[in-house]
Amino acid sequence: MKKILWLTFIFTLLFVSHSFADYNLTAKPTGTTINATLVGGLNNYQYQLVVQTTPFDSTTTYSGKKPGAQAYISDPITFKRVVATPPLTTGTATWSIIGNKANTLYYIRVLEIPSTSAPAKYVTEQASVTTGAVTISFDTLKTEKVADGEVIVKGKITDQPFNPSQYKAILYFTKEVPRNGATTITSNTGAIQSSKTAALGGPEGINDDGTYYWHLSGLSPSTTYYIQQTISAGVNSKVGSIDHFDSSTGNIVASATDQVSYDKEHSYTLLSPFPNFSVLPDPDLCAQKIAANGGVRPANLPFCDMNDVINYFLKLLIGLSAVVLVFRLMYEGYVYMTSDMPFKLASSKGSFFAALGGLLLALTSYIILNTINPKLVNNNIGITQLAIGIDGDANIPTIFIPTGQMPKDIYCPGSGKSAAIAKIAQSYKGKVTYSQTNKSAAAQSDGYARLDCSSFVNTVLNCAGYKAGTDFINEGTSSIFGNSEKLSMSTDFVINGGSVSVKGKVLNPGDLVGWPPAGGAGHVLIYVGNATFMDSHGGAAGRQPGNAIGVYTATQIKTLYGGSAASKTINSIKRIPV
């Protein structure tokens, strides 16, 4: 009996040793994919590959569940996966495990699944493999306008091999200008949308050829939108560049990350550069960068206008003067030390002290001038136009810009219609300087926008979600009131407490009143509710920084513009849809 037990024990050891030796497990990575091969398997047996991020212990039995073919067991601690094969017919089993973490060490081992109810057991020692880097690749986004306020965004994954079920594409988009230097649009600032398999709908996902779409609707007219895609494959992901498109055309303007190219297109490069001064950016580019940086000029933007240039050359001239005078001191000192002629000694001595005085004067000139009068060194250069009261407007379309480029705290939701007019218009109070020649709703270098009367009301209507060309005429007063309803201030303009009626019909916030050019300048005011009107006016007062926006009661309007002067009497109304 003892001999039989000893023979059984020895046979068992030999069997176990032999079974481990007969199985050969190899593995190698392809990017983040683990490719494993088992050689020496038994036909009609089923084998499972166990993949995890922690080493295996020495046990040969497996206590987990026995999954079916291609089943997975997820363990958040060890990141364990168990992948089964169908019963073997050639003695070789292969696995290709996708969706693994990049640059991660994995341990793998093979289980043999018996056909009986006996427990599964490991038939190989553990092997290890380290995955490579993420290889997610995709084309840059393309856009196409399908209707007003609707744009299709297209993308394509170029990875090969490609399994669409393992990939996911999401899009971030926003009207807010990314801050200077930002590389991502986060979920806090942009809306999120998963990709679809069809341009105008369809289920979420990605097509077999790698293409995918987003359908963006309800976009504000003539507005720049910023977009960025993120592609994920398993636990890995890759973020694309920030692009932006114009909602009026649907075309991607340029890559927002291509800052160098964009800056060159909007800057003047000096033919002969000065030290630390070779490029002078356009004022609009400066305004965009200042707005994108929260209203503060970035440190890498030393030159924005003529004031900066004058300040630079003032400092440069002081520095050059100091250098020249130092050399003059050296020269006169040399002459004084090497000459024996009395007249040369006297001349060089006088010149030496003259140069020394000039050097001291150059080095202290700023302090002296600032002490006499600070305005002498406050080199703010501006050209003031003649003040002629109400200056009207230019009959050209207003260019609408992203909210992020506007002066700080401007309210521009792009929706709300009549209910939002008052809040939008009031937010411009103290933030606009009147201008007809350099109109821009963007914050300029001084932080103020430049708007005349028509560009102000057009900007307010656009911010409220009204469509230019459909709901309102995006031009000057000659077009706004060219074929509009006429009124008489003495008989048609009636004040009823907190409301105003024209020809028996109550005004709604957003309605426009004024007059077209007729022997003088035209003018337009916007009704904001509660018997109150607002405008952007010129004259000496309106051209003071931030002083263009006026607020008037209906009684004041009737007094100011209800007279008989044909050039300054409200005689027209343009009603805007509620």
Protein Blocks (a to p, Z undefined) as FASTA:
>chain_A
ZZmmmmmmmmmmmmmmmmmmmpccddddehjaccdddehiaehiacdddddfbdcdfbfb
dfbdcddehiacddfklopacddddddfkopacdddehiaehiacddddddddfblbdcd
dfbdcddddddddfbdcdddddddfbghiacdddddfbdcddfklpccdddddfbdcdeh
iabdcfklpccddddfbfngcjedddfkopacdddehiaehiacdddddddehjbccddd
dddddfklopafbdfklmmlmmmmmcccdfbdcehiabdcdfklmmmmmmmnnopacfkl
mbfbfmlmmmmmmmmmmmmmmmmmmmmmmmmmmmmmmpcbfklmmmmmmmmmmmmmmmmm
mmmmmmmmmmmomklmmccdcdddddehjnbjaddddddddfklmcehiacehpaijmlm
mmmmmmmgopaccdfklgcfbdcfkopacddfklmmmmmmmmnopaehklpccbdfklmm
mmgccddfklmmccehjacceehiacdehiacddddehiacdddddebjhiacdddedjk
lmpghilbccddfklmmmmmmcmbfklccfbdcdddZZ
